[in-house]
Amino acid sequence: MHPFSFTKAANTREALDAGRRGGRYIAGGTTLVDLMRETVERPETLVDISDLPLHEVTVTERGGLRIGALVSMAETAAHPKVRALFPVISEALELSASAQLRNMATIGGNIMQRTRCTYFRDVTADCNKRDPGSGCAALHGFNRSHAILGTSDDCVATHPSDVAVAFAALEATVHLLGPDGERRAPFADFLLRPGNTPDREQALRRGELITAVEIPALPRPLKSGYLKVRDRQSYEFALTSAAVALHVRGGVIREARVAAGGVGTVPWKLPAVERHLIGERPSEDLWAAAAEKAAEGARPLENNRFKVELLKRTVERQLRIVGGTK
C-alpha cells in the first residue's frame, strides 16, 4: 500500500473542499481499501465522510424512496419501506455480500465500486481501465466472467454491483453535490459504458459527492424481485442476474421494468423485453418470448458464449417468479 494522508470531514463543506483538492471520499471502505492494498488505487488523500448527514431512508412526496448515500447495505435491505415498496432492492442487497460487508458498505460506495476483472486487479496485466492505452488482456485471455453487452475494443469488464441492477431497472436518479451546487443524474447516465475511455466509469465531476439515490414512485400494486445466478451460492459475483418489477392491473401488464447484471459493462436495462411485456396478459409463452429479446446486441467472447442463453433463461425465470401466470 502506498503512503497517503487521511482527514475526516466534520461537515459537507469540509468534504467538498477536500474533494476539490483531489481527495478521495471514503466511508465503509470495503472496495477502496482492497484496491489500495493491491496498489491498483493509489490516492494521495482519503476523506472520511462517514459523519455527514446522509444516513436516512425517506419516502418522497409522490411515494418513491430516497436512500441516503451513507445508509449501509444492511440497513437499506432491512428498512420496512424498502421491503414493502421495492423488495427487488432488498433482495439484491441481501444476495450481494456477507453480513459483515453489508454492515460496513454504503449505498453510495456500492454503486461506485470498481470491476472484479482479474486483469484489472493484477497490476502486471494490461488493462485500459487501470492504465489507459495499455490494452485489454481480457479480450484474448480467460474471459468467462466478462461482459457480452456494452463492450468495446478497449474493455469487456462487467460492473459488479447487484443493487445497481435493481436501480437501473427502477430508473433511479443519483443526487450529487459538488463545487457548482446540487444536480441530479439519471442512473442510466451515471454509470458509463467503456467506449474508448474505460478509465472513466462514472459521470462525476471533480469533487462531487453522491448524496442519495432516489427511486421514483411506480403504480401500485408493484411486484418485484431479484434473481442471481452464480457458480456457488456463498456470496459469489453474478454470472447473470435479473431485476424485474411489474405492475399488473385487470389481468394486463401496465408497467414493466427489467434489467440484467453480470453480463454488461454497466447494469443493463432491457427495453426490448419491457416493450414486449406491456399491454399483454401474463403467460408462460409471454415470459419466454420476452426473454428471447434479452440478449439482443450481445457480443460474446471465446469463454463466455454460454452467457447468451443463460441470460435469456435467467430473465424468463424471474419474469415467471414475479409475474406468475394466468
N, C-alpha and C positions, 0 to 999 in steps of 0.2 A: 504494500500500500504506500502510495506517495504521500509526502507531508502535505498537510492542509491546515487552514485556520478554521475556527469554529466560533459562531456567535449565535446568541439566542435572541430572537426578536420579541420585544415586550408588547408591540402593537403593530398594526398594519403598516403604519408609516415607516417604522424602522425596517420592516421586512422589505417593503418596496425600495427603500433607499439602498439596502444591501443588494437586492436583486438587480437594481440599475447598475451597480458597480461590478456585476458579474457573479455574484454569489449564487450558489445552487440551493434551492429550497429542499428541506428535508423534514419529515415528520416521523412516520413509523420506520422508515429507512430499510424496509425489508428487501427492496431491489437495489437501491443505490449503493448501500454498504457492500453488498455482494460484489457488485461490479467494480467498486473501488478496491476491494480485496484482490480481485483478479487483474487489476490495473487496466481494465477496459475503460473505466471512468477515472479521470484524474482532476477533479475540481480543486481549485486553489482555496475556495472558501465555501463552507457549509453554513446555511442559515436555518436554524431550528425555528419552525413556525408553529410548533405544537400548542402554544399558548394563545394563538389567535382565536377569535370568537366565531369559529366555523364548524361547530360541533353539533348542530341541530338538524333534525329532520322535521319539516313542516309541510302541512297541506296548503296548497295555494288556493286563492280565492275561487278559482274555477274547478277545483277538485283534482289538480295534479299534485305532484310531490316535488319538494326542493330538498335535496340532500347536501348538507354542508361538506366541503372538501375534506375536512378533518374528522368526519364521522368514520369510525372504524368499520371494516367489513363485517365484523361480528355484530356490532350494534345496528348496522343497517339491515342485515339479514333478519335480525330478531325483532325489529321495530314493528309494532302491530299494524300501523298504517301501510307499511311496505308490504307486509304479508297479506293484508286484506285487499289492497288496491292492485298491486303488481307482484304477485308471487313469483313471476319469472325472474325478478331481481333477487329475491331471497334464495331461490333455488340455484341460480348462477353463482352467487357468492358462497353458498354452502358447499358447492362442488369444486370450489377454486383451490383451496389450500387447507392445511391443517388448522386446527383450532388455535394453536399458538400464533400462527401467522395472521389468521383472521382477527385476532385480538389486537395485533400491532398495526397492521397495514390499513391505510386510509383509502377512501374512495378516490380522492384526487391522485394519490400515488398509484393506485391500481391502474387507472387509465393512462398514466404516464409511464408505466413500466415498459422496458425495452424487450426486444425479441429474445427468445430462448434458443435461437440458432447457435449450434455448437461452434460454427466458424466465427461468428461474431464474438463469442466469448473466448476464443483461442487467439491470443494476440500474435501468434506466429502465422496465422492463416490470413489469406487475402479476404478483405471484407470492405466493400464500399461504404457500408453503414458506419463502420468504425474508423476507416481510413479512406476517405474519398479518393477514387481514382486507382485504387489498388487492385480492383477486380472482385469477383464474387466466386469464392471457392465452392459454394453450394451448387452452382449451375451444373457443374460436371463432377461433383463429389457425391457423397451419400446424402440424398435429399428426400428421404422417405417422409420426414415430418414437415416438409416445407409446403409453400403455398401453391395452389393451382389457379387462383383468381387474383387479379390486380398486380400481377408480377411484371417485372421489366427485365431488360438485359443486364441491369445493374444490381438487382436484388430480388430474391424469392423467399425472404424470411416471413414467417407468419407473426401476427400480433397475438400475444399470449393471453390477454385478459378474457375471462369468461363474462364478467358483468358488463364489459364494453359491448359484447354481442347483444345483451338484453337492452342496453341503452340505445344501440343502433336500431334495433327492431322497433323500439318505442319512440323513436325520433326525438331523443332528448336534446337539450340545449346545455352548453357549458357556459357558466358565468365566469368572467375573467375581470381582474382588476390589475391595472398597471400604471405606469407613469402618466399615461394620457387619459386615465379615468377608467370607468367601467365599460364593458362591452359584452356581447353575447355571441357565441359561435354555435351554429347547428352541429350536432355531434358528427354528422356525416362529413362536415368540412373540417372538423378539429383534428382528426387523425388523418395523416396524409399518406397517400399511396407513394411508393418509392420513386417512380419515374426515373429521371437521371440524377436525382438528389436524395438518395435513400438515407443520408445522414440527417435530413430534416424530417422529423417524424410527427411533429405537432404544429398546428398553426398558432404558436405562441410568439408574441413579440418580446423583445428583450425586457427582462424584469417583471413580466406579467406573472400573476398568481391566479391559480384556479380557486374560486371561492365556493362554487356549488355546481351540482348537476341537477337540472330541472327536468322532470318528466311531465309532458303535457297531459291534460285531462283527456280521457278517452271515454266513449259511450259505455254505459253500464247496461246489462252485466257484461263484464270483460273476463274471459277465461284466458289464462296464460301459463306458460311453463317453459322449462329449460331442460334439454336433453344433451348429455355429454358422452361421447364415445371415445374411449381411450384404451391403451394397451393393458393397463392394470387399474384396479378400482381405487387404489390408495393415492389420491391427490396427484395424478399424472396430468400432463397437459393434453389438450384435446387433439385427437386425430381429426374429428369433425364434431360439431355441436350445432344445435338449432334452438333459437329462441322464437317462440310463437305466441301471439296474442290475437284472439278472435272475439269479435262481438257478433253474436247471432241473435236475431230478433225475428219472430214469426217463422222460424224454421229456415231462415235465409241468412247467409253471411253478409253482414253490412260493413264491417271493418276487418281488415287483416293486416297484421304486422309480423313480418318474418325476416330473420337474419341468421347467418351461419358463422361459426367460428372454426378455427383450426385449419381453414382452407384458403384464407385470404391474407394478403399483406396488411389489411385492416379488417375489422369486423365487417362482414359482407352482407349488406342489405339485399333482399331478393324480391325486387319489384315485380318481376315476371310471375313469380309464384303468387304474390299478393293479388295481382290483376286477375289471375285465373280463378281465384277463390271468390272474389267479391261478386255478390249477386247470385251465388249458387247455393244449393242445398247440400249440407254435409253428407258425404257418402264415401265408401271405400274407393270407388272409382275416381271421385274428385281428388282425394288425397294423393292417389298415385299419379294422376295426370298433372296435378300442380307440381308435385315433387320432381317430375321429369324436367322441369324448367330450371331447377336449382343450379345446375352445373353449366348453364349457358355461358359461353365465353371462356371456359376453363382451358388452361394450358398446362397439362400435367408434365412432370419431369420423368426421368428414367425410373426412379424408385417410388414414385407416389401416384402412379396411374390408378391405383385402387381407390383413391380418394374421390374420383368422379362418381363411381357407383355408390360408394359409402355415403357420400353427401346426399344423394338422392334418397337413399334408404333412411338416413337419419331424419331428413325433413319429413318424409312420408310418415314415419313412425310418430314423430312429435305432433304432426297435424292430427293424426288419429287419436293420440292421447288427449290432446287439448280439445279437439272438436268433436270426438266421438262420431257416431253415425246415426242416421235416422232411417 
